[in-house]
Amino acid sequence: MKVMEAEEMKKSSEAEHRLRAEDFVKTERVVHELEKRLNREILKSRPYFDLKDQLNADLQSVKTEIENLQSSIGGAKKTYSEALKRLEAISEEIHERRNACVRTPGVGAEHHSSSSFSSFASSGGRGDE
């Protein structure tokens, strides 16, 4: 029983192979006929397709470069944002220090007693008292 089934499968496979081989041969003939008939048009269009391939390759190269630049920009933005945050923290720390210190009246030029100023003015600004 199995031998007969195997023989039938073999015959059907051979028949299918023969049909497909015939179709292939017919199609190959059509292709050769078209190549002979359209050879001039094919040769005329070749530069177009060569240029198209070159431009597509260039376009892909530019796209890759753009992706790399966008990635670099993202990294730079992140670094910039982190720097701004650190700067803000430093600024807040400075403001906290200023607010935490109790300022006493200034020293030197910041603090003038009216008597020393008046004596300075009366001496004509020479500083001899």
trRosetta pair geometry for C-beta under 8 A, 3 or more apart (Angstrom, degrees):
i j d omega theta_ij theta_ji phi_ij phi_ji
1 4 6.0 -58 -153 33 28 109
1 5 6.6 24 152 -15 63 107
2 5 5.6 -54 -148 38 36 112
2 6 6.2 38 153 -21 67 106
3 6 5.7 -54 -148 36 31 113
3 7 6.4 35 151 -21 64 104
4 7 5.6 -51 -149 34 32 114
4 8 6.5 32 153 -18 64 104
5 8 5.8 -54 -149 37 32 110
5 9 6.3 33 152 -19 65 106
6 9 5.7 -52 -147 37 32 112
6 10 6.3 36 152 -23 64 105
7 10 5.6 -54 -149 34 30 114
7 11 6.4 29 153 -18 65 105
8 11 5.7 -53 -147 36 32 110
8 12 6.3 27 156 -14 66 107
9 12 5.9 -57 -145 41 30 107
9 13 6.1 32 155 -20 65 109
10 13 5.8 -56 -146 37 28 111
10 14 6.3 28 155 -19 63 107
11 14 5.7 -54 -147 36 30 111
11 15 6.3 30 154 -19 64 106
12 15 5.6 -52 -146 37 33 112
12 16 6.3 33 154 -18 65 105
13 16 5.7 -54 -145 38 31 109
13 17 6.2 33 153 -21 65 107
14 17 5.6 -53 -146 36 30 113
14 18 6.3 34 154 -22 64 105
15 18 5.7 -52 -149 34 30 113
15 19 6.5 30 153 -18 64 104
16 19 5.8 -53 -149 36 33 111
16 20 6.3 27 155 -14 66 108
17 20 5.9 -59 -146 41 29 107
17 21 6.1 32 155 -22 66 109
18 21 5.7 -55 -145 36 28 112
18 22 6.4 30 154 -20 63 105
19 22 5.8 -54 -151 34 30 111
19 23 6.5 30 151 -18 64 105
20 23 5.5 -50 -148 36 35 114
20 24 6.3 40 151 -23 64 104
21 24 5.5 -51 -149 34 32 115
21 25 6.5 33 152 -20 65 103
22 25 5.8 -53 -148 35 32 110
22 26 6.4 32 153 -18 65 106
23 26 5.8 -55 -148 37 31 111
23 27 6.2 29 155 -17 65 109
24 27 5.8 -58 -147 39 28 109
24 28 6.2 30 154 -22 64 108
25 28 5.7 -54 -147 36 29 113
25 29 6.6 34 152 -22 63 102
26 29 5.8 -53 -154 31 31 113
26 30 6.7 31 150 -18 64 104
27 30 5.6 -51 -151 34 35 113
27 31 6.5 38 150 -21 66 103
28 31 5.6 -50 -149 34 34 114
28 32 6.5 33 153 -17 65 103
29 32 5.8 -56 -150 37 32 109
29 33 6.3 32 153 -19 66 106
30 33 5.7 -55 -148 37 31 112
30 34 6.3 31 154 -18 65 107
31 34 5.8 -57 -148 38 30 110
31 35 6.3 32 153 -22 65 106
32 35 5.6 -51 -146 35 32 114
32 36 6.5 32 154 -18 64 103
33 36 5.8 -54 -150 35 31 109
33 37 6.1 22 156 -13 66 112
34 37 5.8 -60 -140 44 30 107
34 38 5.6 -8 172 14 69 117
35 38 6.7 -69 -125 56 19 85
35 39 6.2 53 162 -76 59 82
35 42 7.1 -1 -142 -23 65 158
36 39 6.1 -20 -151 -32 23 113
38 41 4.7 -52 -171 46 83 115
38 42 5.6 91 126 -31 88 97
39 42 5.6 -56 -148 35 30 114
39 43 6.4 28 156 -17 65 106
40 43 5.8 -56 -149 37 30 109
40 44 6.4 29 153 -18 64 107
41 44 5.6 -54 -146 37 33 112
41 45 6.2 21 159 -12 67 111
42 45 6.1 -64 -145 42 27 103
42 46 6.6 50 152 -49 62 94
43 46 5.7 -30 -152 -3 33 120
44 47 7.8 -56 174 21 36 96
45 48 5.2 -52 -166 36 61 120
45 49 6.2 52 143 -17 84 104
46 49 6.0 -62 -148 41 34 104
46 50 6.1 34 156 -20 69 108
47 50 5.5 -55 -142 39 33 113
47 51 6.1 32 158 -18 67 107
48 51 5.9 -60 -150 39 26 108
48 52 6.2 29 151 -22 64 108
49 52 5.3 -47 -142 35 34 117
49 53 6.4 39 155 -21 64 101
50 53 5.8 -53 -152 33 30 111
50 54 6.5 29 150 -17 63 106
51 54 5.6 -55 -148 38 34 112
51 55 6.1 31 155 -17 68 107
52 55 5.9 -56 -144 39 28 108
52 56 6.2 31 155 -20 64 107
53 56 5.8 -55 -147 36 29 112
53 57 6.5 30 153 -19 63 105
54 57 5.7 -56 -152 35 31 111
54 58 6.4 31 150 -18 65 105
55 58 5.5 -50 -145 37 35 113
55 59 6.1 40 152 -23 66 104
56 59 5.5 -50 -145 35 31 115
56 60 6.4 34 154 -20 63 103
57 60 5.8 -52 -150 34 31 112
57 61 6.5 34 150 -21 63 104
58 61 5.5 -55 -152 34 33 114
58 62 6.4 31 152 -18 67 104
59 62 5.7 -54 -148 37 32 110
59 63 6.3 35 152 -21 65 105
60 63 5.6 -50 -147 35 32 114
60 64 6.4 35 153 -20 64 104
61 64 5.8 -55 -152 34 30 112
61 65 6.5 30 150 -18 64 106
62 65 5.5 -53 -149 36 34 113
62 66 6.3 38 152 -22 66 103
63 66 5.6 -52 -148 34 32 113
63 67 6.5 34 153 -19 64 104
64 67 5.7 -52 -150 35 32 112
64 68 6.5 32 151 -18 64 105
65 68 5.6 -54 -150 36 33 112
65 69 6.3 32 152 -18 66 106
66 69 5.7 -55 -146 38 32 110
66 70 6.2 33 154 -20 66 105
67 70 5.7 -52 -146 35 30 111
67 71 6.5 33 153 -20 62 105
68 71 5.7 -55 -153 35 31 113
68 72 6.5 31 150 -18 65 105
69 72 5.5 -53 -148 37 35 112
69 73 6.2 38 152 -22 67 103
70 73 5.5 -49 -146 34 33 114
70 74 6.5 39 152 -22 63 102
71 74 5.7 -51 -153 32 32 114
71 75 6.7 31 151 -16 63 104
72 75 5.7 -55 -152 37 34 111
72 76 6.3 33 151 -18 67 106
73 76 5.6 -54 -145 38 33 111
73 77 6.2 35 154 -22 66 104
74 77 5.8 -53 -147 34 29 112
74 78 6.5 30 154 -20 63 105
75 78 5.7 -54 -150 34 32 112
75 79 6.4 31 153 -17 66 106
76 79 5.7 -54 -148 38 33 111
76 80 6.1 35 153 -21 66 107
77 80 5.6 -54 -146 38 30 113
77 81 6.2 33 154 -21 65 106
78 81 5.7 -53 -148 35 29 112
78 82 6.4 29 154 -17 63 106
79 82 5.8 -56 -150 37 31 111
79 83 6.3 32 152 -21 65 106
80 83 5.6 -54 -148 35 31 112
80 84 6.4 32 153 -19 65 104
81 84 5.7 -53 -150 35 32 112
81 85 6.5 32 152 -19 64 104
82 85 5.6 -53 -150 35 33 112
82 86 6.5 32 152 -17 66 104
83 86 5.7 -54 -149 37 33 110
83 87 6.3 35 151 -20 65 107
84 87 5.5 -54 -146 37 32 114
84 88 6.3 35 154 -21 65 104
85 88 5.6 -51 -148 35 31 113
85 89 6.5 33 152 -20 63 104
86 89 5.6 -52 -150 35 33 113
86 90 6.5 35 151 -19 65 103
87 90 5.7 -52 -149 35 33 111
87 91 6.3 33 152 -19 65 106
88 91 5.6 -53 -147 37 32 113
88 92 6.3 32 154 -18 65 105
89 92 5.8 -53 -146 37 30 110
89 93 6.3 34 153 -22 63 106
90 93 5.6 -55 -150 34 31 114
90 94 6.5 32 152 -20 65 103
91 94 5.8 -53 -151 33 32 111
91 95 6.5 30 152 -16 65 106
92 95 5.6 -54 -147 39 34 111
92 96 6.3 36 153 -21 66 105
93 96 5.7 -52 -148 35 31 112
93 97 6.5 33 152 -21 64 104
94 97 5.7 -53 -151 34 32 112
94 98 6.5 31 152 -18 65 105
95 98 5.7 -53 -148 36 33 112
95 99 6.2 26 156 -13 66 109
96 99 5.9 -60 -145 43 30 107
96 100 5.9 31 156 -25 66 111
97 100 5.7 -57 -142 35 27 112
97 101 6.5 23 161 -18 63 106
98 101 6.4 -59 -150 33 27 104
105 110 7.5 174 165 116 67 105
105 111 5.1 83 150 -100 105 130
106 109 7.7 -52 137 79 128 51
106 110 2.5 -69 136 107 151 131
106 111 4.5 -179 77 -38 78 90
107 110 6.3 41 45 43 34 110
107 111 6.3 -9 -97 14 16 119
108 111 7.0 90 51 34 28 83
109 112 7.8 -2 -166 -57 39 93
112 116 6.5 -134 -165 73 72 105
112 117 4.9 57 168 -58 120 119
113 116 4.8 79 62 11 93 101
113 117 6.8 -168 85 -7 45 89
114 117 5.7 -60 -147 41 32 112
114 118 6.0 31 157 -21 68 108
115 118 5.8 -54 -143 37 29 108
115 119 6.3 26 157 -17 64 106
116 119 5.8 -52 -144 38 32 109
116 120 6.2 37 152 -22 64 106
117 120 5.6 -54 -149 35 31 113
117 121 6.3 28 153 -18 65 107
118 121 5.6 -53 -144 38 33 110
118 122 6.2 31 156 -20 66 106
119 122 5.8 -53 -142 37 31 108
119 123 6.4 27 158 -18 63 107
119 129 5.5 18 165 -111 127 114
120 123 6.2 -62 -151 36 27 105
120 125 6.4 43 163 -107 83 48
120 127 6.6 3 -129 -94 86 57
121 124 8.0 50 174 -66 33 18
121 125 7.0 14 -115 -61 38 73
123 126 5.1 -107 140 46 103 87
123 127 6.5 -170 100 -14 143 11
123 128 5.7 175 -166 59 139 61
123 129 6.4 -90 -64 -83 144 55
